[in-house]
């Protein structure tokens, strides 16, 4: 390998870096321990993983050629290997490598482990599908890396990227105790309910700005691409399973929120119960759906969910026929709270968070009737700018990250 050989990769890197805007940066950037030698960032398509890497390079390195960004779905890697590239770059002084689409590379966990062990001062940051799971039987990568997950944008991030309002993330505890004063500070600055409605329709993914009117079509295409491309890249699945998973998503998208009968779903798919559970698990790891259980989830064992939502409200608009208001409210609440806490399905109310807080979600006229006398109980109410006491505006739960 010589300098001429890697010119296509360097040119692609320079082109991508030149157009990266650093004015808005996803919240995860400040959570990552960038000093770790091996960092993994997983997330669904469209959440901004590539942009996050390039923004970090642009903000960190005075000389951009002190680092290199590559995407492993580049055709260059059909005839060249990642280890050979690293050896070439390392021998010429490069110590920072940023790698996209790692799940597209054969035996990527073993390759990364070997690179980590062979080059003691090499720093690697990689991104991959949110479906990635570290297989301990293949390589002990987990103790070597710092692993992060990039979810869809919060409502707070939407306000920032749309230049409507800059507000720092609020902890759940601070929100519950100080929501009135915070709402009184923020609501005079913007038409918050109008912006919230825009976010619920098409503000969960950063590419909504460039996509314009094609946003929902592109989002539906992404959901299909995740099943057809990411799923077989991450785990061994047959064409039949891919088609059944697409059918399962179609069933779910027309029926959410779904209280599933897994045996009946399996029958509709002409599949087994265990296979159906694996498909549900894959869709959740892909962040296309989100499941709710009565006890904290354990991904070490497959169990039937008690309720199924689509992953976020934009997917509802992209995949469903009619968006029910009640479902949209619950989907938003579930989506935002799942990022910052443990969310389970309670005997009373809609959501139980961190084993402590009970929430009922509804419109402006919602009452405490269903959760009266329950400790640490709150209402998350829509169509309200400013709440009172334990009645908290629904939009404010989008300020948590």
Buried (B, 14 or more C-beta within 10 A) or exposed (E): EEEEBBEEBBEBBEEBBEEBEEEBBBBBBEEBEEEBBBBBBBBBBBBBBBBBBBBBBBEEEEEBEEBBBBBBBBEBBEEBEBEEBBBBBBEEEBBBBBBBBBBBBEEBBEBBBBBBEEBEEBBBBBBBBBBBEBEEEEBEBEEBBBBBBBBBBBBBBBBBBBEBBEBEBBEBEEBBEEBBEBBEEBBEEBEBBEBBBBBBBBBBBBBBEEBEEEBBEBBBEBBBBBBBBBBBBBBEBEEEBBEBBBBBBEBBBEBBBBEBEBEEBBEBBEBEBEBBBBBBBBBBBBBBBBBBBEEEBEEEEBBBBBBBBBBBBBBBBBBBEEBEEEBBBBBBBBBBBBBBBBBBBBEEBBBBBBEEBBBBBBEEEBEBEBBEEBEEBBBBBBBBBBBEEBBBBBBBBBBBB
